[in-house]
Amino acid sequence: MSTLSTLLAPTRVLLDAQAHTWQEAITLSGRLLEKDNLATAEYTQAMIDTVIDKGPYIVLAPGFAFAHARPSEAVNTTALSVVRLAQPVTFGHPDNDPVTLIFALCATDSSGHLAAMRHIARILRDPARKAALFDADNTDEFMAALNADTTPTAPATEEKPAVAHTTAAADTSDAVASTGTILTVCGNGLGTSLFLKNTLDDLLVRWGWNKHLTVEATDTISAKGKAKEADAILTSEAIAHALGDVGVPVRIIRDFTSMTEIDQAMRSLYVVE
C-alpha cells in the first residue's frame, strides 16, 4: 500500500495558481498528472464529469476538494497532485465553498492509496496543520506540512455498542441489534468515502469501539445492495439524494474531516454511555 510520499512528488504541487472556475481548477490538477504520464486528458475530463453528474460532493471540508474518477484505462499509475489557488472558486457546495485547495487522485485500483488517504484526512483534521497547507510560502514548506507525522487518538474506553436504532440515543424503545457495519458512501467508492471512513475509524478508536464496528467505504450503486446489511449510511447530501430510501438510517455529513460532526451523527444512531 503506497504512502503519501510515494504518490505525491513535489513537482506535482502547484501553489497560488490562477483559475476562474472549478472546471479550470480540476483541469490544472489533472494537467499535473498528465505531465508525468500518470493519467491522460480523458481522465482529467472524467474528474470534471464526475462533478457534473453527481454534484459537488468532492468538496469534503471548508476550502478543500478531492477530485477523482473511477479507475480506467486513462490511468497509468496511482498518484496524486495538488493545486492551491491564489483566489478560491465555488463548486456549488452549500457548506464548504469556496475552495482553495484541490487534491487530485488517479488510481488503478481501490486499495493502493488507502494509507495516503488516511494520512491526508488526519492532516486536514488538525486545524494547525491544515492552516500550514493554506499558508505555506513555497513547495518545500507545503510538503513539510503535508508530511507531518500523524498519530491516531488512543481509545478512551473499551465500550461495546449495545444497540443501534433510528431515533435519538436517549430513546431506546425501537432499539435493534447492531449488524456491526457502517457504510460511508460516495460516487465512486475510492475517494471521498475513504476520507469519511478514515475520520469515522479514528472516532471509533477514540470511543474504544473499533473492535466492534467495521466501516466500509463504497460507491452509490453498491451501497443500495449492501444497505440492509449495515446499521446506517454516512454520506454527503448530494449522494444521500441519489441513494433515496435504502431501508436504513442515512446521516448527512457536511465536513468529512470533522470528528465533532461525525460524533454527533453516530450518537444519533447508538447508545453511547
C-alpha positions as CSV (number, residue, x, y, z in Angstrom):
1,M,0.0,0.0,0.0
2,S,1.6,3.3,-1.2
3,T,2.3,6.1,1.3
4,L,1.8,9.8,0.6
5,S,5.5,10.3,-0.1
6,T,5.4,7.7,-2.9
7,L,2.2,9.1,-4.5
8,L,2.9,12.8,-4.4
9,A,6.1,14.3,-5.9
10,P,6.9,17.9,-5.1
11,T,6.8,18.6,-8.9
12,R,3.1,17.9,-8.8
13,V,2.3,20.6,-6.2
14,L,1.2,23.9,-7.8
15,L,0.8,26.8,-5.4
16,D,-1.0,30.1,-5.9
17,A,-2.4,29.1,-9.3
18,Q,-5.0,31.0,-11.2
19,A,-8.4,29.6,-12.0
20,H,-11.7,31.2,-12.6
21,T,-14.0,28.2,-12.3
22,W,-14.0,24.8,-10.6
23,Q,-13.6,23.2,-14.0
24,E,-10.4,25.2,-14.6
25,A,-9.1,24.2,-11.1
26,I,-9.7,20.5,-11.7
27,T,-8.1,20.8,-15.2
28,L,-4.9,22.3,-13.5
29,S,-4.7,19.3,-11.1
30,G,-5.3,16.9,-14.0
31,R,-2.6,18.5,-16.1
32,L,0.0,17.8,-13.4
33,L,-0.9,14.1,-13.6
34,E,-0.8,14.2,-17.4
35,K,2.6,15.9,-17.4
36,D,4.2,12.9,-15.6
37,N,2.3,10.4,-17.8
38,L,0.3,9.2,-14.9
39,A,-3.1,9.7,-16.5
40,T,-4.4,11.0,-19.8
41,A,-6.5,14.0,-20.7
42,E,-9.5,11.7,-20.7
43,Y,-9.1,11.1,-17.0
44,T,-9.0,14.9,-16.3
45,Q,-12.3,15.2,-18.2
46,A,-13.7,12.2,-16.2
47,M,-12.9,14.1,-13.0
48,I,-14.9,17.1,-14.3
49,D,-17.7,14.9,-15.5
50,T,-18.0,13.2,-12.1
51,V,-18.9,16.6,-10.5
52,I,-21.3,17.4,-13.4
53,D,-23.0,14.1,-13.0
54,K,-23.1,13.7,-9.2
55,G,-22.8,17.2,-7.8
56,P,-20.0,18.9,-5.7
57,Y,-19.7,16.0,-3.2
58,I,-15.9,16.1,-3.7
59,V,-15.8,19.3,-1.6
60,L,-15.2,17.4,1.6
61,A,-14.4,20.2,4.0
62,P,-14.3,24.0,4.1
63,G,-11.9,25.2,1.3
64,F,-10.9,21.6,0.3
65,A,-11.9,19.4,-2.7
66,F,-10.7,15.9,-3.6
67,A,-11.0,15.5,-7.4
68,H,-11.1,11.9,-8.8
69,A,-12.8,9.5,-11.1
70,R,-13.1,5.7,-11.4
71,P,-10.1,3.6,-12.3
72,S,-9.9,3.2,-16.0
73,E,-7.6,2.7,-19.0
74,A,-7.0,6.5,-18.7
75,V,-4.9,5.9,-15.6
76,N,-1.4,4.6,-15.9
77,T,-0.2,4.8,-12.3
78,T,-1.8,5.6,-9.0
79,A,-0.7,9.1,-8.0
80,L,-1.7,12.4,-6.5
81,S,-1.4,16.1,-7.5
82,V,-2.2,19.3,-5.5
83,V,-3.3,22.7,-6.6
84,R,-3.6,25.6,-4.3
85,L,-5.4,28.6,-5.8
86,A,-4.5,32.2,-5.5
87,Q,-8.2,33.0,-5.3
88,P,-10.8,30.4,-4.3
89,V,-13.5,29.2,-6.7
90,T,-17.0,27.9,-6.0
91,F,-18.1,24.3,-6.7
92,G,-21.7,24.8,-5.7
93,H,-21.3,23.1,-2.3
94,P,-23.9,24.5,0.2
95,D,-21.5,24.5,3.2
96,N,-17.8,24.1,2.1
97,D,-17.4,26.7,-0.7
98,P,-15.3,28.4,-1.8
99,V,-12.4,26.0,-2.5
100,T,-8.7,27.0,-2.4
101,L,-7.0,23.6,-2.1
102,I,-7.6,20.8,-4.6
103,F,-6.1,17.3,-4.3
104,A,-6.5,15.1,-7.4
105,L,-6.2,11.3,-7.4
106,C,-5.8,8.9,-10.3
107,A,-5.9,5.3,-9.2
108,T,-5.5,2.0,-10.9
109,D,-7.5,0.2,-8.2
110,S,-9.4,0.8,-5.0
111,S,-6.8,0.0,-2.4
112,G,-3.3,1.2,-3.4
113,H,-3.9,4.7,-2.0
114,L,-5.6,3.9,1.3
115,A,-2.6,4.8,3.6
116,A,-2.1,8.1,1.8
117,M,-5.8,9.0,2.1
118,R,-5.7,8.2,5.9
119,H,-2.7,10.5,6.3
120,I,-4.3,13.4,4.4
121,A,-7.5,13.0,6.3
122,R,-5.7,13.3,9.6
123,I,-3.7,16.3,8.5
124,L,-6.8,18.1,7.4
125,R,-8.5,17.3,10.7
126,D,-5.8,19.2,12.6
127,P,-6.5,22.9,12.3
128,A,-2.9,24.0,12.7
129,R,-1.6,21.5,10.1
130,K,-4.4,22.4,7.7
131,A,-3.6,26.1,8.1
132,A,0.0,25.3,7.3
133,L,-1.1,23.9,3.9
134,F,-3.0,27.0,3.1
135,D,-0.2,29.4,4.3
136,A,2.9,27.7,3.1
137,D,5.1,30.1,1.1
138,N,6.7,27.5,-1.1
139,T,6.6,23.9,-2.1
140,D,9.2,22.8,0.5
141,E,7.1,24.3,3.3
142,F,3.9,22.8,1.8
143,M,5.4,19.3,1.6
144,A,6.8,19.6,5.1
145,A,3.4,20.4,6.5
146,L,1.7,17.7,4.5
147,N,4.3,15.0,5.5
148,A,4.0,15.8,9.2
149,D,3.6,12.8,11.5
150,T,0.1,11.8,12.4
151,T,-0.8,9.7,15.4
152,P,-4.3,8.3,16.0
153,T,-6.2,9.2,19.1
154,A,-5.8,6.5,21.8
155,P,-9.0,4.7,22.9
156,A,-10.7,6.3,25.9
157,T,-12.7,3.2,26.9
158,E,-13.5,-0.3,25.7
159,E,-17.2,0.2,25.5
160,K,-19.2,-2.1,23.2
161,P,-22.2,-0.8,21.2
162,A,-25.2,-2.4,22.7
163,V,-27.9,-1.3,20.2
164,A,-28.4,0.6,17.0
165,H,-31.6,2.5,16.3
166,T,-33.1,5.2,14.2
167,T,-34.1,7.8,16.9
168,A,-32.3,9.9,19.5
169,A,-29.8,7.9,21.5
170,A,-31.6,8.6,24.7
171,D,-34.8,6.8,23.4
172,T,-34.1,3.0,23.1
173,S,-37.8,2.0,22.6
174,D,-37.1,1.0,19.0
175,A,-33.6,-0.3,19.5
176,V,-32.4,-3.2,17.4
177,A,-29.3,-5.4,17.4
178,S,-26.3,-3.9,15.6
179,T,-25.0,-5.6,12.4
180,G,-21.6,-4.3,13.3
181,T,-21.2,-2.4,10.0
182,I,-21.4,1.3,8.9
183,L,-21.2,2.3,5.3
184,T,-19.6,5.5,4.1
185,V,-20.7,6.2,0.6
186,C,-19.5,8.4,-2.4
187,G,-20.0,8.3,-6.1
188,N,-17.0,6.1,-6.9
189,G,-16.2,4.4,-3.6
190,L,-12.5,5.2,-3.6
191,G,-12.1,8.9,-2.8
192,T,-14.4,10.9,-0.7
193,S,-15.9,7.9,1.1
194,L,-12.4,6.9,2.2
195,F,-12.0,10.4,3.9
196,L,-15.2,9.8,5.8
197,K,-14.2,6.3,6.7
198,N,-10.9,7.4,8.0
199,T,-12.4,10.0,10.3
200,L,-15.0,7.6,11.5
201,D,-12.4,4.9,12.1
202,D,-10.4,7.3,14.3
203,L,-13.6,8.2,16.1
204,L,-14.3,4.6,16.9
205,V,-10.7,4.2,18.2
206,R,-11.3,7.2,20.5
207,W,-14.6,5.6,21.7
208,G,-13.0,2.2,22.1
209,W,-15.5,0.7,19.6
210,N,-13.1,-0.1,16.8
211,K,-13.2,-3.8,17.7
212,H,-16.9,-3.9,17.5
213,L,-17.8,-1.8,14.4
214,T,-16.5,-2.1,10.9
215,V,-16.6,0.8,8.5
216,E,-16.8,0.0,4.8
217,A,-16.3,2.7,2.1
218,T,-18.3,2.0,-1.0
219,D,-20.0,3.6,-4.1
220,T,-23.6,4.6,-4.6
221,I,-24.6,1.6,-6.6
222,S,-23.0,-0.9,-4.3
223,A,-24.4,0.8,-1.2
224,K,-28.0,0.2,-2.4
225,G,-27.4,-3.5,-2.3
226,K,-25.4,-3.5,0.9
227,A,-27.5,-1.1,2.9
228,K,-29.7,-3.6,4.7
229,E,-26.6,-5.5,6.0
230,A,-25.5,-2.3,7.7
231,D,-26.6,-0.3,10.7
232,A,-26.6,3.0,8.8
233,I,-25.0,5.0,6.0
234,L,-22.9,8.2,6.4
235,T,-22.6,10.3,3.2
236,S,-22.9,13.7,1.6
237,E,-26.2,15.5,0.9
238,A,-25.8,15.0,-2.9
239,I,-25.2,11.3,-2.5
240,A,-28.0,10.9,0.0
241,H,-30.4,12.3,-2.5
242,A,-29.1,9.9,-5.2
243,L,-29.4,6.9,-2.8
244,G,-33.0,7.6,-1.8
245,D,-34.7,5.3,0.7
246,V,-32.4,2.3,1.3
247,G,-34.2,1.0,4.4
248,V,-31.6,2.1,7.0
249,P,-30.8,5.4,8.5
250,V,-28.8,7.8,6.4
251,R,-26.8,10.6,8.1
252,I,-25.6,13.5,6.0
253,I,-22.1,14.8,6.9
254,R,-21.1,18.3,5.7
255,D,-17.4,18.2,6.7
256,F,-15.8,14.8,6.2
257,T,-12.9,15.8,8.4
258,S,-14.9,16.9,11.3
259,M,-14.7,14.5,14.3
260,T,-17.3,16.5,16.1
261,E,-19.9,16.4,13.4
262,I,-19.4,12.6,12.8
263,D,-19.6,12.1,16.6
264,Q,-23.0,13.8,16.7
265,A,-24.2,11.7,13.8
266,M,-23.1,8.4,15.5
267,R,-24.7,9.4,18.8
268,S,-28.0,9.7,17.0
269,L,-27.7,6.1,16.0
270,Y,-26.1,4.4,19.0
271,V,-26.5,4.3,22.8
272,V,-23.2,5.8,24.0
273,E,-22.5,5.8,27.7
